[in-house]
Amino acid sequence: MPEKRSIYRRGGHVPEMPEIALKVFSPDVEAWKLEKRIDKLAAENRITKDLQTWAHRVRLDGNDALHEEEEFTKEAATELSEFTRLLLIYLYTLPEKIKRRIEPLDEQ
């Protein structure tokens, strides 16, 4: 019988979600490593410095869970989930909401 693993062991595909979101958001940024993409987006002021710091923390936690024997804890999974949710809001939802609010003003 195969060894049972914690559902948090590797984090499933969730750790890939921020990377995919950043790639789709910035196809013009040539960076094959997530670390470099995060830093370039911050340098270009396309993400905030705080978001950069948080992104690196989540990235490193995910790397540890994938490449080390360290468990991917429930707390790390929650942190990753919240980061991903807020990243998507920051990159996609918020700009669209702002655009929709100012469009009627432009039409006046």
C-alpha positions as a Python dict, from the first residue, in 0.01 Angstrom:
ca = {
    (1, 'M'): (0, 0, 0),
    (2, 'P'): (143, 344, -91),
    (3, 'E'): (259, 570, 189),
    (4, 'K'): (-1, 823, 302),
    (5, 'R'): (109, 1183, 265),
    (6, 'S'): (-23, 1494, 425),
    (7, 'I'): (-246, 1698, 195),
    (8, 'Y'): (-11, 1985, 272),
    (9, 'R'): (306, 1793, 176),
    (10, 'R'): (353, 1950, -163),
    (11, 'G'): (72, 2199, -170),
    (12, 'G'): (-81, 2050, -484),
    (13, 'H'): (-90, 2288, -776),
    (14, 'V'): (-172, 2592, -564),
    (15, 'P'): (194, 2708, -541),
    (16, 'E'): (196, 2740, -920),
    (17, 'M'): (-97, 2981, -925),
    (18, 'P'): (91, 3301, -831),
    (19, 'E'): (359, 3220, -1088),
    (20, 'I'): (101, 3166, -1362),
    (21, 'A'): (-82, 3486, -1265),
    (22, 'L'): (240, 3689, -1280),
    (23, 'K'): (338, 3539, -1616),
    (24, 'V'): (-1, 3618, -1768),
    (25, 'F'): (7, 3968, -1615),
    (26, 'S'): (354, 4042, -1749),
    (27, 'P'): (430, 3845, -2067),
    (28, 'D'): (665, 4129, -2167),
    (29, 'V'): (895, 4059, -1870),
    (30, 'E'): (1165, 3818, -1974),
    (31, 'A'): (1241, 3620, -1663),
    (32, 'W'): (1228, 3243, -1651),
    (33, 'K'): (1267, 3234, -1272),
    (34, 'L'): (981, 3352, -1053),
    (35, 'E'): (1229, 3529, -825),
    (36, 'K'): (1353, 3746, -1114),
    (37, 'R'): (1001, 3817, -1243),
    (38, 'I'): (892, 3937, -897),
    (39, 'D'): (1196, 4164, -869),
    (40, 'K'): (1154, 4308, -1220),
    (41, 'L'): (786, 4384, -1159),
    (42, 'A'): (873, 4560, -835),
    (43, 'A'): (1157, 4754, -1002),
    (44, 'E'): (910, 4871, -1269),
    (45, 'N'): (656, 4965, -997),
    (46, 'R'): (405, 4719, -1137),
    (47, 'I'): (374, 4558, -794),
    (48, 'T'): (439, 4723, -458),
    (49, 'K'): (749, 4661, -247),
    (50, 'D'): (530, 4500, 20),
    (51, 'L'): (379, 4266, -239),
    (52, 'Q'): (733, 4185, -357),
    (53, 'T'): (839, 4097, -1),
    (54, 'W'): (532, 3882, 57),
    (55, 'A'): (571, 3712, -283),
    (56, 'H'): (928, 3611, -199),
    (57, 'R'): (825, 3478, 142),
    (58, 'V'): (547, 3266, -10),
    (59, 'R'): (777, 3154, -293),
    (60, 'L'): (1045, 3039, -49),
    (61, 'D'): (791, 2857, 170),
    (62, 'G'): (664, 2676, -140),
    (63, 'N'): (1016, 2588, -250),
    (64, 'D'): (1094, 2444, 93),
    (65, 'A'): (785, 2224, 79),
    (66, 'L'): (864, 2104, -273),
    (67, 'H'): (1237, 2040, -235),
    (68, 'E'): (1287, 1959, 132),
    (69, 'E'): (1146, 1703, 368),
    (70, 'E'): (970, 1987, 550),
    (71, 'E'): (590, 1957, 575),
    (72, 'F'): (379, 2210, 391),
    (73, 'T'): (179, 2313, 695),
    (74, 'K'): (-181, 2422, 714),
    (75, 'E'): (-53, 2769, 805),
    (76, 'A'): (169, 2782, 496),
    (77, 'A'): (-123, 2666, 280),
    (78, 'T'): (-345, 2937, 429),
    (79, 'E'): (-75, 3199, 371),
    (80, 'L'): (-33, 3087, 10),
    (81, 'S'): (-407, 3089, -49),
    (82, 'E'): (-450, 3440, 95),
    (83, 'F'): (-149, 3571, -98),
    (84, 'T'): (-286, 3425, -422),
    (85, 'R'): (-631, 3571, -359),
    (86, 'L'): (-496, 3920, -288),
    (87, 'L'): (-245, 3903, -575),
    (88, 'L'): (-526, 3828, -820),
    (89, 'I'): (-732, 4115, -680),
    (90, 'Y'): (-433, 4350, -708),
    (91, 'L'): (-335, 4247, -1061),
    (92, 'Y'): (-674, 4198, -1222),
    (93, 'T'): (-983, 4283, -1017),
    (94, 'L'): (-887, 4620, -870),
    (95, 'P'): (-762, 4778, -1196),
    (96, 'E'): (-1080, 4667, -1375),
    (97, 'K'): (-1304, 4801, -1098),
    (98, 'I'): (-1123, 5137, -1109),
    (99, 'K'): (-1146, 5147, -1488),
    (100, 'R'): (-1521, 5084, -1473),
    (101, 'R'): (-1564, 5362, -1215),
    (102, 'I'): (-1380, 5623, -1421),
    (103, 'E'): (-1527, 5532, -1763),
    (104, 'P'): (-1863, 5699, -1690),
    (105, 'L'): (-1674, 6013, -1588),
    (106, 'D'): (-1486, 6015, -1919),
    (107, 'E'): (-1814, 5993, -2111),
    (108, 'Q'): (-1955, 6310, -1951),
}
